[in-house]
Amino acid sequence: TRSLQCHEKCVEYAKDLDDATMMGRELGCAGRCHLVTGCVGDALTYFEQEAKIAKQLGDDDELAKAYVNLGAAHQTQRDFDAALRDHQDLLDVARALDSPALEARAYAGMGHANSSLGHLKQALACHKRQLVVSTTLKDSIG
């Protein structure tokens, strides 16, 4: 797609500029383009690179985005154990950032992954926790 071509070009520019922050963001964007077109394996490759860069930079905000992306890709791939790990990693980062919105998102992802694995009690516990955290945000959608 045209969008993917643009993001991949930006990845090249980021390499030329030696701008790791830009590269990480553009890898995430390119990965999402792959994900929406059904190329999950390619998406995972980009998201793993995105996470690696965020870790190297010590950028928890970008790392959180990478874990969201990885969780979505693993869930799409039906690798629910990996998705659960990604969402747990997101929860850890959310707590480090003191971000209730990211924490709620992590619990939602953990709930979906647990449900997909047939772990219904764990799924319910995650969704209940998501609801508790979301209500502190005045989030009516949850």
C-alpha positions as CSV (number, residue, x, y, z in Angstrom):
1,T,0.0,0.0,0.0
2,R,1.0,3.6,-0.4
3,S,0.9,4.1,3.3
4,L,3.4,1.3,3.9
5,Q,5.7,2.6,1.2
6,C,5.7,6.0,2.9
7,H,6.5,4.6,6.3
8,E,9.2,2.4,5.0
9,K,10.7,5.4,3.2
10,C,10.6,7.2,6.6
11,V,12.4,4.3,8.2
12,E,15.2,4.8,5.6
13,Y,15.3,8.5,6.3
14,A,15.6,7.8,10.0
15,K,18.5,5.5,9.4
16,D,20.2,8.1,7.3
17,L,19.7,10.7,10.0
18,D,20.7,8.2,12.7
19,D,17.4,9.1,14.5
20,A,16.5,6.1,16.6
21,T,13.3,7.7,18.0
22,M,12.0,8.4,14.5
23,M,13.0,4.9,13.3
24,G,11.1,3.2,16.2
25,R,7.9,5.2,15.5
26,E,8.1,4.6,11.8
27,L,8.7,0.9,12.4
28,G,5.5,0.8,14.4
29,C,3.6,2.6,11.7
30,A,4.9,0.3,9.0
31,G,4.1,-2.7,11.2
32,R,0.5,-1.6,11.6
33,C,0.2,-1.2,7.8
34,H,1.3,-4.9,7.5
35,L,-1.1,-5.9,10.3
36,V,-4.2,-4.4,8.6
37,T,-3.3,-6.0,5.3
38,G,-3.0,-9.4,7.0
39,C,0.8,-9.7,6.9
40,V,1.1,-10.6,10.5
41,G,4.6,-12.1,10.3
42,D,6.0,-9.0,8.8
43,A,4.1,-6.9,11.3
44,L,5.7,-8.8,14.2
45,T,9.1,-8.3,12.7
46,Y,8.6,-4.5,12.7
47,F,7.0,-4.5,16.1
48,E,9.9,-6.4,17.6
49,Q,12.3,-3.9,16.2
50,E,10.2,-1.1,17.5
51,A,10.3,-2.6,21.0
52,K,14.1,-3.2,20.8
53,I,14.7,0.4,19.9
54,A,12.4,1.7,22.7
55,K,14.2,-0.4,25.2
56,Q,17.6,0.8,24.0
57,L,16.4,4.4,24.3
58,G,14.8,3.8,27.7
59,D,11.6,5.3,26.2
60,D,8.7,3.7,28.2
61,D,6.1,5.6,26.2
62,E,7.3,4.1,22.9
63,L,7.8,0.8,24.6
64,A,4.2,0.8,25.7
65,K,3.1,1.4,22.0
66,A,5.3,-1.5,20.9
67,Y,3.7,-3.8,23.4
68,V,0.2,-2.8,22.3
69,N,1.2,-3.5,18.7
70,L,2.8,-6.8,19.6
71,G,-0.2,-7.9,21.6
72,A,-2.6,-7.1,18.7
73,A,-0.4,-9.0,16.2
74,H,0.0,-12.0,18.4
75,Q,-3.8,-12.0,19.1
76,T,-4.4,-11.8,15.4
77,Q,-2.0,-14.7,14.8
78,R,-3.9,-16.6,17.5
79,D,-0.8,-16.9,19.6
80,F,-2.6,-16.1,22.7
81,D,0.2,-17.1,25.1
82,A,2.5,-14.6,23.4
83,A,-0.3,-12.0,23.4
84,L,-0.8,-12.5,27.1
85,R,2.9,-11.9,27.7
86,D,2.8,-8.7,25.6
87,H,-0.1,-7.4,27.6
88,Q,1.6,-8.3,30.9
89,D,4.7,-6.4,29.7
90,L,2.4,-3.5,28.8
91,L,0.9,-3.6,32.3
92,D,4.4,-3.4,33.8
93,V,5.2,-0.4,31.7
94,A,1.9,1.2,32.4
95,R,2.5,1.0,36.1
96,A,6.0,2.4,35.7
97,L,4.5,5.3,33.8
98,D,1.7,5.6,36.3
99,S,-0.8,5.5,33.4
100,P,-4.2,4.2,34.3
101,A,-5.3,4.4,30.7
102,L,-2.5,2.1,29.6
103,E,-3.2,-0.1,32.6
104,A,-6.8,-0.5,31.6
105,R,-5.8,-1.3,28.1
106,A,-3.4,-3.9,29.3
107,Y,-6.1,-5.5,31.5
108,A,-8.5,-5.5,28.5
109,G,-5.9,-7.3,26.3
110,M,-5.1,-9.8,29.1
111,G,-8.8,-10.5,29.4
112,H,-9.2,-11.1,25.7
113,A,-6.1,-13.4,25.6
114,N,-7.2,-15.3,28.6
115,S,-10.7,-15.7,27.2
116,S,-9.2,-17.0,23.9
117,L,-7.2,-19.5,25.9
118,G,-10.3,-20.7,27.7
119,H,-9.1,-19.3,31.0
120,L,-12.5,-17.7,31.8
121,K,-11.9,-17.0,35.5
122,Q,-8.7,-15.2,34.7
123,A,-10.4,-13.3,31.8
124,L,-13.2,-12.2,34.1
125,A,-10.8,-11.0,36.8
126,C,-8.8,-9.0,34.1
127,H,-12.0,-7.4,32.7
128,K,-13.2,-6.6,36.2
129,R,-9.9,-4.9,37.0
130,Q,-10.1,-3.1,33.6
131,L,-13.5,-1.8,34.6
132,V,-12.3,-0.6,38.0
133,V,-9.3,1.3,36.4
134,S,-11.5,2.7,33.6
135,T,-14.1,4.1,36.0
136,T,-11.3,6.1,37.7
137,L,-10.8,7.7,34.3
138,K,-14.5,8.5,33.9
139,D,-14.3,6.2,30.9
140,S,-17.9,5.2,30.0
141,I,-16.8,2.8,27.3
142,G,-14.4,0.7,29.5
